[in-house]
């Protein structure tokens, strides 16, 4: 075992529903549908939260931000990510890097990848070179 390194894995999925945009990686994109979710439905940030929480054996996003709690209704998922990163820091850890893949056919993510990386880096208090987002 390597001391001082922890790795987590996260995954999230939401169905499409009524709406005119989606938010992925903290970036709002026009789209023919929205995502059905208690929060803003940001699947990338939700997966990152789960990965960070899992790396420290702190459960999952639903444990900390339950969907039946009205405080989290419609919340900007960036707030959740910043709260999770604060938990990481409070326990004496820091985010080293993240590498994420978003699987979707639409909307086309490539034009938004740089914005996603810089947004996520800022929210996790890491450099842009520590965040990789890919789309397929």
Secondary structure as UniProt FT lines:
FT   TURN            3..4
FT   STRAND          16..17
FT   STRAND          21..24
FT   TURN            25..26
FT   STRAND          27..30
FT   STRAND          34..35
FT   HELIX           43..55
FT   TURN            56..57
FT   HELIX           61..64
FT   TURN            67..68
FT   HELIX           70..72
FT   TURN            73..74
FT   HELIX           77..90
FT   TURN            91..92
FT   STRAND          98..102
FT   HELIX           110..112
FT   HELIX           113..124
FT   HELIX           128..130
FT   STRAND          131..135
//
